[in-house]
């Protein structure tokens, strides 16, 4: 086998589990972040709906 390939394989192969774990952690963080954004958006939409109802009631009584 080529000496360069042997050197590459000897450094990349042992570190593969760590690379995979790092990407898995990155994906988990991104999913959690996306979930938090969706949850915050739903809360904001609910608050906007409550404010719109209160504004409609206030305008209706005038």
PDB file with SEQRES, HELIX, SHEET and CRYST1 records, atoms N, CA, C and O in Angstrom:
SEQRES   1 A   62  UNK UNK UNK UNK UNK UNK UNK UNK UNK UNK UNK UNK UNK          
SEQRES   2 A   62  UNK UNK UNK UNK UNK UNK UNK UNK UNK UNK UNK UNK UNK          
SEQRES   3 A   62  UNK UNK UNK UNK UNK UNK UNK UNK UNK UNK UNK UNK UNK          
SEQRES   4 A   62  UNK UNK UNK UNK UNK UNK UNK UNK UNK UNK UNK UNK UNK          
SEQRES   5 A   62  UNK UNK UNK UNK UNK UNK UNK UNK UNK UNK                      
HELIX    1 AA1 UNK A    3  UNK A   61  1                                  59    
CRYST1    1.000    1.000    1.000  90.00  90.00  90.00 P 1           1          
ATOM      1  N   UNK A   1       0.847  -1.174   0.000  1.00  0.00           N  
ATOM      2  CA  UNK A   1       0.000   0.000   0.000  1.00  0.00           C  
ATOM      3  C   UNK A   1       0.897   1.242   0.000  1.00  0.00           C  
ATOM      4  O   UNK A   1       2.025   1.207   0.492  1.00  0.00           O  
ATOM      5  N   UNK A   2       0.394   2.304  -0.541  1.00  0.00           N  
ATOM      6  CA  UNK A   2       1.118   3.556  -0.632  1.00  0.00           C  
ATOM      7  C   UNK A   2       1.369   4.120   0.770  1.00  0.00           C  
ATOM      8  O   UNK A   2       0.488   4.058   1.628  1.00  0.00           O  
ATOM      9  N   UNK A   3       2.547   4.662   1.003  1.00  0.00           N  
ATOM     10  CA  UNK A   3       2.906   5.177   2.323  1.00  0.00           C  
ATOM     11  C   UNK A   3       2.019   6.354   2.734  1.00  0.00           C  
ATOM     12  O   UNK A   3       1.674   6.503   3.906  1.00  0.00           O  
ATOM     13  N   UNK A   4       1.660   7.177   1.768  1.00  0.00           N  
ATOM     14  CA  UNK A   4       0.804   8.334   2.067  1.00  0.00           C  
ATOM     15  C   UNK A   4      -0.572   7.862   2.509  1.00  0.00           C  
ATOM     16  O   UNK A   4      -1.131   8.388   3.471  1.00  0.00           O  
ATOM     17  N   UNK A   5      -1.117   6.879   1.817  1.00  0.00           N  
ATOM     18  CA  UNK A   5      -2.415   6.346   2.205  1.00  0.00           C  
ATOM     19  C   UNK A   5      -2.371   5.693   3.581  1.00  0.00           C  
ATOM     20  O   UNK A   5      -3.309   5.821   4.368  1.00  0.00           O  
ATOM     21  N   UNK A   6      -1.302   5.007   3.859  1.00  0.00           N  
ATOM     22  CA  UNK A   6      -1.152   4.387   5.176  1.00  0.00           C  
ATOM     23  C   UNK A   6      -1.158   5.456   6.262  1.00  0.00           C  
ATOM     24  O   UNK A   6      -1.771   5.277   7.314  1.00  0.00           O  
ATOM     25  N   UNK A   7      -0.479   6.558   6.006  1.00  0.00           N  
ATOM     26  CA  UNK A   7      -0.435   7.642   6.984  1.00  0.00           C  
ATOM     27  C   UNK A   7      -1.814   8.286   7.148  1.00  0.00           C  
ATOM     28  O   UNK A   7      -2.235   8.583   8.265  1.00  0.00           O  
ATOM     29  N   UNK A   8      -2.506   8.497   6.043  1.00  0.00           N  
ATOM     30  CA  UNK A   8      -3.850   9.088   6.104  1.00  0.00           C  
ATOM     31  C   UNK A   8      -4.792   8.159   6.856  1.00  0.00           C  
ATOM     32  O   UNK A   8      -5.512   8.606   7.749  1.00  0.00           O  
ATOM     33  N   UNK A   9      -4.799   6.883   6.514  1.00  0.00           N  
ATOM     34  CA  UNK A   9      -5.696   5.940   7.163  1.00  0.00           C  
ATOM     35  C   UNK A   9      -5.374   5.787   8.645  1.00  0.00           C  
ATOM     36  O   UNK A   9      -6.278   5.596   9.458  1.00  0.00           O  
ATOM     37  N   UNK A  10      -4.118   5.868   8.997  1.00  0.00           N  
ATOM     38  CA  UNK A  10      -3.755   5.703  10.397  1.00  0.00           C  
ATOM     39  C   UNK A  10      -4.185   6.898  11.244  1.00  0.00           C  
ATOM     40  O   UNK A  10      -4.311   6.769  12.462  1.00  0.00           O  
ATOM     41  N   UNK A  11      -4.410   8.043  10.633  1.00  0.00           N  
ATOM     42  CA  UNK A  11      -4.868   9.207  11.395  1.00  0.00           C  
ATOM     43  C   UNK A  11      -6.372   9.399  11.305  1.00  0.00           C  
ATOM     44  O   UNK A  11      -6.993   9.839  12.272  1.00  0.00           O  
ATOM     45  N   UNK A  12      -6.967   9.079  10.170  1.00  0.00           N  
ATOM     46  CA  UNK A  12      -8.398   9.325   9.983  1.00  0.00           C  
ATOM     47  C   UNK A  12      -9.241   8.231  10.621  1.00  0.00           C  
ATOM     48  O   UNK A  12     -10.218   8.532  11.306  1.00  0.00           O  
ATOM     49  N   UNK A  13      -8.892   6.994  10.414  1.00  0.00           N  
ATOM     50  CA  UNK A  13      -9.711   5.873  10.895  1.00  0.00           C  
ATOM     51  C   UNK A  13      -9.873   5.892  12.418  1.00  0.00           C  
ATOM     52  O   UNK A  13     -10.996   5.737  12.897  1.00  0.00           O  
ATOM     53  N   UNK A  14      -8.807   6.075  13.197  1.00  0.00           N  
ATOM     54  CA  UNK A  14      -9.011   6.091  14.658  1.00  0.00           C  
ATOM     55  C   UNK A  14      -9.863   7.262  15.146  1.00  0.00           C  
ATOM     56  O   UNK A  14     -10.521   7.154  16.180  1.00  0.00           O  
ATOM     57  N   UNK A  15      -9.858   8.364  14.424  1.00  0.00           N  
ATOM     58  CA  UNK A  15     -10.618   9.526  14.874  1.00  0.00           C  
ATOM     59  C   UNK A  15     -12.043   9.551  14.308  1.00  0.00           C  
ATOM     60  O   UNK A  15     -12.800  10.472  14.612  1.00  0.00           O  
ATOM     61  N   UNK A  16     -12.418   8.574  13.504  1.00  0.00           N  
ATOM     62  CA  UNK A  16     -13.747   8.549  12.889  1.00  0.00           C  
ATOM     63  C   UNK A  16     -14.878   8.570  13.914  1.00  0.00           C  
ATOM     64  O   UNK A  16     -15.834   9.318  13.712  1.00  0.00           O  
ATOM     65  N   UNK A  17     -14.833   7.796  15.003  1.00  0.00           N  
ATOM     66  CA  UNK A  17     -15.934   7.872  15.978  1.00  0.00           C  
ATOM     67  C   UNK A  17     -16.102   9.268  16.571  1.00  0.00           C  
ATOM     68  O   UNK A  17     -17.224   9.695  16.838  1.00  0.00           O  
ATOM     69  N   UNK A  18     -15.004   9.975  16.776  1.00  0.00           N  
ATOM     70  CA  UNK A  18     -15.097  11.319  17.328  1.00  0.00           C  
ATOM     71  C   UNK A  18     -15.699  12.295  16.321  1.00  0.00           C  
ATOM     72  O   UNK A  18     -16.452  13.198  16.684  1.00  0.00           O  
ATOM     73  N   UNK A  19     -15.358  12.099  15.066  1.00  0.00           N  
ATOM     74  CA  UNK A  19     -15.926  12.948  14.017  1.00  0.00           C  
ATOM     75  C   UNK A  19     -17.423  12.696  13.897  1.00  0.00           C  
ATOM     76  O   UNK A  19     -18.205  13.640  13.784  1.00  0.00           O  
ATOM     77  N   UNK A  20     -17.820  11.448  13.921  1.00  0.00           N  
ATOM     78  CA  UNK A  20     -19.240  11.095  13.845  1.00  0.00           C  
ATOM     79  C   UNK A  20     -19.987  11.637  15.052  1.00  0.00           C  
ATOM     80  O   UNK A  20     -21.094  12.156  14.910  1.00  0.00           O  
ATOM     81  N   UNK A  21     -19.405  11.526  16.228  1.00  0.00           N  
ATOM     82  CA  UNK A  21     -20.032  12.043  17.446  1.00  0.00           C  
ATOM     83  C   UNK A  21     -20.175  13.560  17.384  1.00  0.00           C  
ATOM     84  O   UNK A  21     -21.181  14.104  17.839  1.00  0.00           O  
ATOM     85  N   UNK A  22     -19.193  14.239  16.834  1.00  0.00           N  
ATOM     86  CA  UNK A  22     -19.266  15.695  16.720  1.00  0.00           C  
ATOM     87  C   UNK A  22     -20.395  16.106  15.782  1.00  0.00           C  
ATOM     88  O   UNK A  22     -21.140  17.040  16.080  1.00  0.00           O  
ATOM     89  N   UNK A  23     -20.527  15.420  14.657  1.00  0.00           N  
ATOM     90  CA  UNK A  23     -21.627  15.726  13.737  1.00  0.00           C  
ATOM     91  C   UNK A  23     -22.984  15.384  14.358  1.00  0.00           C  
ATOM     92  O   UNK A  23     -23.955  16.112  14.158  1.00  0.00           O  
ATOM     93  N   UNK A  24     -23.055  14.307  15.093  1.00  0.00           N  
ATOM     94  CA  UNK A  24     -24.307  13.939  15.761  1.00  0.00           C  
ATOM     95  C   UNK A  24     -24.683  14.995  16.789  1.00  0.00           C  
ATOM     96  O   UNK A  24     -25.847  15.382  16.887  1.00  0.00           O  
ATOM     97  N   UNK A  25     -23.711  15.457  17.551  1.00  0.00           N  
ATOM     98  CA  UNK A  25     -23.978  16.512  18.532  1.00  0.00           C  
ATOM     99  C   UNK A  25     -24.429  17.785  17.846  1.00  0.00           C  
ATOM    100  O   UNK A  25     -25.340  18.460  18.325  1.00  0.00           O  
ATOM    101  N   UNK A  26     -23.805  18.117  16.737  1.00  0.00           N  
ATOM    102  CA  UNK A  26     -24.199  19.303  15.984  1.00  0.00           C  
ATOM    103  C   UNK A  26     -25.637  19.184  15.488  1.00  0.00           C  
ATOM    104  O   UNK A  26     -26.393  20.152  15.566  1.00  0.00           O  
ATOM    105  N   UNK A  27     -26.023  18.027  14.985  1.00  0.00           N  
ATOM    106  CA  UNK A  27     -27.398  17.824  14.529  1.00  0.00           C  
ATOM    107  C   UNK A  27     -28.388  17.931  15.671  1.00  0.00           C  
ATOM    108  O   UNK A  27     -29.456  18.520  15.508  1.00  0.00           O  
ATOM    109  N   UNK A  28     -28.056  17.376  16.818  1.00  0.00           N  
ATOM    110  CA  UNK A  28     -28.951  17.462  17.977  1.00  0.00           C  
ATOM    111  C   UNK A  28     -29.129  18.920  18.389  1.00  0.00           C  
ATOM    112  O   UNK A  28     -30.245  19.357  18.673  1.00  0.00           O  
ATOM    113  N   UNK A  29     -28.043  19.662  18.421  1.00  0.00           N  
ATOM    114  CA  UNK A  29     -28.132  21.079  18.787  1.00  0.00           C  
ATOM    115  C   UNK A  29     -28.995  21.838  17.783  1.00  0.00           C  
ATOM    116  O   UNK A  29     -29.803  22.676  18.182  1.00  0.00           O  
ATOM    117  N   UNK A  30     -28.841  21.566  16.516  1.00  0.00           N  
ATOM    118  CA  UNK A  30     -29.654  22.249  15.503  1.00  0.00           C  
ATOM    119  C   UNK A  30     -31.131  21.899  15.631  1.00  0.00           C  
ATOM    120  O   UNK A  30     -31.987  22.773  15.489  1.00  0.00           O  
ATOM    121  N   UNK A  31     -31.441  20.627  15.898  1.00  0.00           N  
ATOM    122  CA  UNK A  31     -32.836  20.231  16.084  1.00  0.00           C  
ATOM    123  C   UNK A  31     -33.451  20.890  17.315  1.00  0.00           C  
ATOM    124  O   UNK A  31     -34.596  21.340  17.278  1.00  0.00           O  
ATOM    125  N   UNK A  32     -32.695  20.945  18.391  1.00  0.00           N  
ATOM    126  CA  UNK A  32     -33.201  21.596  19.606  1.00  0.00           C  
ATOM    127  C   UNK A  32     -33.426  23.082  19.350  1.00  0.00           C  
ATOM    128  O   UNK A  32     -34.435  23.642  19.777  1.00  0.00           O  
ATOM    129  N   UNK A  33     -32.488  23.718  18.656  1.00  0.00           N  
ATOM    130  CA  UNK A  33     -32.626  25.143  18.343  1.00  0.00           C  
ATOM    131  C   UNK A  33     -33.859  25.389  17.467  1.00  0.00           C  
ATOM    132  O   UNK A  33     -34.614  26.331  17.705  1.00  0.00           O  
ATOM    133  N   UNK A  34     -34.060  24.547  16.461  1.00  0.00           N  
ATOM    134  CA  UNK A  34     -35.234  24.693  15.586  1.00  0.00           C  
ATOM    135  C   UNK A  34     -36.518  24.487  16.375  1.00  0.00           C  
ATOM    136  O   UNK A  34     -37.498  25.198  16.155  1.00  0.00           O  
ATOM    137  N   UNK A  35     -36.526  23.519  17.294  1.00  0.00           N  
ATOM    138  CA  UNK A  35     -37.705  23.282  18.121  1.00  0.00           C  
ATOM    139  C   UNK A  35     -37.998  24.491  19.001  1.00  0.00           C  
ATOM    140  O   UNK A  35     -39.155  24.880  19.161  1.00  0.00           O  
ATOM    141  N   UNK A  36     -36.952  25.084  19.571  1.00  0.00           N  
ATOM    142  CA  UNK A  36     -37.153  26.256  20.420  1.00  0.00           C  
ATOM    143  C   UNK A  36     -37.707  27.432  19.620  1.00  0.00           C  
ATOM    144  O   UNK A  36     -38.552  28.180  20.112  1.00  0.00           O  
ATOM    145  N   UNK A  37     -37.233  27.591  18.395  1.00  0.00           N  
ATOM    146  CA  UNK A  37     -37.736  28.681  17.552  1.00  0.00           C  
ATOM    147  C   UNK A  37     -39.203  28.451  17.207  1.00  0.00           C  
ATOM    148  O   UNK A  37     -40.003  29.384  17.273  1.00  0.00           O  
ATOM    149  N   UNK A  38     -39.569  27.219  16.840  1.00  0.00           N  
ATOM    150  CA  UNK A  38     -40.964  26.929  16.515  1.00  0.00           C  
ATOM    151  C   UNK A  38     -41.862  27.152  17.724  1.00  0.00           C  
ATOM    152  O   UNK A  38     -42.961  27.694  17.606  1.00  0.00           O  
ATOM    153  N   UNK A  39     -41.380  26.728  18.885  1.00  0.00           N  
ATOM    154  CA  UNK A  39     -42.169  26.893  20.108  1.00  0.00           C  
ATOM    155  C   UNK A  39     -42.358  28.376  20.424  1.00  0.00           C  
ATOM    156  O   UNK A  39     -43.453  28.800  20.794  1.00  0.00           O  
ATOM    157  N   UNK A  40     -41.299  29.159  20.280  1.00  0.00           N  
ATOM    158  CA  UNK A  40     -41.391  30.596  20.524  1.00  0.00           C  
ATOM    159  C   UNK A  40     -42.298  31.283  19.527  1.00  0.00           C  
ATOM    160  O   UNK A  40     -43.009  32.223  19.882  1.00  0.00           O  
ATOM    161  N   UNK A  41     -42.287  30.830  18.289  1.00  0.00           N  
ATOM    162  CA  UNK A  41     -43.155  31.409  17.262  1.00  0.00           C  
ATOM    163  C   UNK A  41     -44.620  31.137  17.588  1.00  0.00           C  
ATOM    164  O   UNK A  41     -45.468  32.014  17.426  1.00  0.00           O  
ATOM    165  N   UNK A  42     -44.916  29.924  18.046  1.00  0.00           N  
ATOM    166  CA  UNK A  42     -46.298  29.599  18.409  1.00  0.00           C  
ATOM    167  C   UNK A  42     -46.768  30.446  19.580  1.00  0.00           C  
ATOM    168  O   UNK A  42     -47.913  30.898  19.598  1.00  0.00           O  
ATOM    169  N   UNK A  43     -45.886  30.666  20.569  1.00  0.00           N  
ATOM    170  CA  UNK A  43     -46.254  31.508  21.705  1.00  0.00           C  
ATOM    171  C   UNK A  43     -46.502  32.939  21.252  1.00  0.00           C  
ATOM    172  O   UNK A  43     -47.452  33.582  21.698  1.00  0.00           O  
ATOM    173  N   UNK A  44     -45.652  33.433  20.370  1.00  0.00           N  
ATOM    174  CA  UNK A  44     -45.805  34.800  19.872  1.00  0.00           C  
ATOM    175  C   UNK A  44     -47.104  34.938  19.083  1.00  0.00           C  
ATOM    176  O   UNK A  44     -47.793  35.950  19.208  1.00  0.00           O  
ATOM    177  N   UNK A  45     -47.446  33.945  18.282  1.00  0.00           N  
ATOM    178  CA  UNK A  45     -48.699  33.986  17.525  1.00  0.00           C  
ATOM    179  C   UNK A  45     -49.892  33.985  18.464  1.00  0.00           C  
ATOM    180  O   UNK A  45     -50.874  34.686  18.221  1.00  0.00           O  
ATOM    181  N   UNK A  46     -49.816  33.202  19.537  1.00  0.00           N  
ATOM    182  CA  UNK A  46     -50.909  33.164  20.505  1.00  0.00           C  
ATOM    183  C   UNK A  46     -51.055  34.516  21.198  1.00  0.00           C  
ATOM    184  O   UNK A  46     -52.176  34.977  21.414  1.00  0.00           O  
ATOM    185  N   UNK A  47     -49.949  35.153  21.548  1.00  0.00           N  
ATOM    186  CA  UNK A  47     -50.002  36.465  22.187  1.00  0.00           C  
ATOM    187  C   UNK A  47     -50.546  37.516  21.230  1.00  0.00           C  
ATOM    188  O   UNK A  47     -51.301  38.395  21.645  1.00  0.00           O  
ATOM    189  N   UNK A  48     -50.178  37.440  19.975  1.00  0.00           N  
ATOM    190  CA  UNK A  48     -50.692  38.383  18.980  1.00  0.00           C  
ATOM    191  C   UNK A  48     -52.195  38.208  18.819  1.00  0.00           C  
ATOM    192  O   UNK A  48     -52.924  39.193  18.691  1.00  0.00           O  
ATOM    193  N   UNK A  49     -52.666  36.966  18.823  1.00  0.00           N  
ATOM    194  CA  UNK A  49     -54.103  36.716  18.696  1.00  0.00           C  
ATOM    195  C   UNK A  49     -54.851  37.300  19.890  1.00  0.00           C  
ATOM    196  O   UNK A  49     -55.924  37.878  19.718  1.00  0.00           O  
ATOM    197  N   UNK A  50     -54.309  37.161  21.084  1.00  0.00           N  
ATOM    198  CA  UNK A  50     -54.961  37.725  22.280  1.00  0.00           C  
ATOM    199  C   UNK A  50     -54.990  39.243  22.187  1.00  0.00           C  
ATOM    200  O   UNK A  50     -56.002  39.867  22.507  1.00  0.00           O  
ATOM    201  N   UNK A  51     -53.893  39.837  21.753  1.00  0.00           N  
ATOM    202  CA  UNK A  51     -53.861  41.290  21.609  1.00  0.00           C  
ATOM    203  C   UNK A  51     -54.837  41.777  20.539  1.00  0.00           C  
ATOM    204  O   UNK A  51     -55.475  42.817  20.710  1.00  0.00           O  
ATOM    205  N   UNK A  52     -54.956  41.040  19.448  1.00  0.00           N  
ATOM    206  CA  UNK A  52     -55.911  41.419  18.400  1.00  0.00           C  
ATOM    207  C   UNK A  52     -57.345  41.359  18.914  1.00  0.00           C  
ATOM    208  O   UNK A  52     -58.156  42.232  18.604  1.00  0.00           O  
ATOM    209  N   UNK A  53     -57.659  40.326  19.700  1.00  0.00           N  
ATOM    210  CA  UNK A  53     -59.011  40.224  20.270  1.00  0.00           C  
ATOM    211  C   UNK A  53     -59.284  41.382  21.229  1.00  0.00           C  
ATOM    212  O   UNK A  53     -60.370  41.963  21.210  1.00  0.00           O  
ATOM    213  N   UNK A  54     -58.310  41.712  22.057  1.00  0.00           N  
ATOM    214  CA  UNK A  54     -58.495  42.829  22.984  1.00  0.00           C  
ATOM    215  C   UNK A  54     -58.652  44.137  22.237  1.00  0.00           C  
ATOM    216  O   UNK A  54     -59.467  44.971  22.628  1.00  0.00           O  
ATOM    217  N   UNK A  55     -57.900  44.336  21.181  1.00  0.00           N  
ATOM    218  CA  UNK A  55     -58.012  45.545  20.381  1.00  0.00           C  
ATOM    219  C   UNK A  55     -59.353  45.614  19.679  1.00  0.00           C  
ATOM    220  O   UNK A  55     -59.958  46.682  19.587  1.00  0.00           O  
ATOM    221  N   UNK A  56     -59.825  44.464  19.177  1.00  0.00           N  
ATOM    222  CA  UNK A  56     -61.145  44.441  18.514  1.00  0.00           C  
ATOM    223  C   UNK A  56     -62.241  44.768  19.503  1.00  0.00           C  
ATOM    224  O   UNK A  56     -63.174  45.495  19.161  1.00  0.00           O  
ATOM    225  N   UNK A  57     -62.157  44.249  20.731  1.00  0.00           N  
ATOM    226  CA  UNK A  57     -63.164  44.568  21.744  1.00  0.00           C  
ATOM    227  C   UNK A  57     -63.127  46.049  22.086  1.00  0.00           C  
ATOM    228  O   UNK A  57     -64.172  46.684  22.223  1.00  0.00           O  
ATOM    229  N   UNK A  58     -61.923  46.602  22.225  1.00  0.00           N  
ATOM    230  CA  UNK A  58     -61.786  48.022  22.563  1.00  0.00           C  
ATOM    231  C   UNK A  58     -62.359  48.904  21.453  1.00  0.00           C  
ATOM    232  O   UNK A  58     -63.037  49.894  21.727  1.00  0.00           O  
ATOM    233  N   UNK A  59     -62.083  48.539  20.198  1.00  0.00           N  
ATOM    234  CA  UNK A  59     -62.615  49.321  19.073  1.00  0.00           C  
ATOM    235  C   UNK A  59     -64.110  49.142  18.918  1.00  0.00           C  
ATOM    236  O   UNK A  59     -64.793  50.059  18.460  1.00  0.00           O  
ATOM    237  N   UNK A  60     -64.637  47.982  19.288  1.00  0.00           N  
ATOM    238  CA  UNK A  60     -66.065  47.724  19.150  1.00  0.00           C  
ATOM    239  C   UNK A  60     -66.865  48.520  20.184  1.00  0.00           C  
ATOM    240  O   UNK A  60     -68.006  48.904  19.929  1.00  0.00           O  
ATOM    241  N   UNK A  61     -66.273  48.763  21.330  1.00  0.00           N  
ATOM    242  CA  UNK A  61     -66.999  49.496  22.382  1.00  0.00           C  
ATOM    243  C   UNK A  61     -66.982  50.992  22.149  1.00  0.00           C  
ATOM    244  O   UNK A  61     -67.740  51.707  22.804  1.00  0.00           O  
ATOM    245  N   UNK A  62     -66.155  51.500  21.249  1.00  0.00           N  
ATOM    246  CA  UNK A  62     -66.105  52.942  20.987  1.00  0.00           C  
ATOM    247  C   UNK A  62     -67.228  53.403  20.131  1.00  0.00           C  
ATOM    248  O   UNK A  62     -67.322  54.592  19.823  1.00  0.00           O  
TER     249      UNK A  62                                                      
END                                                                             
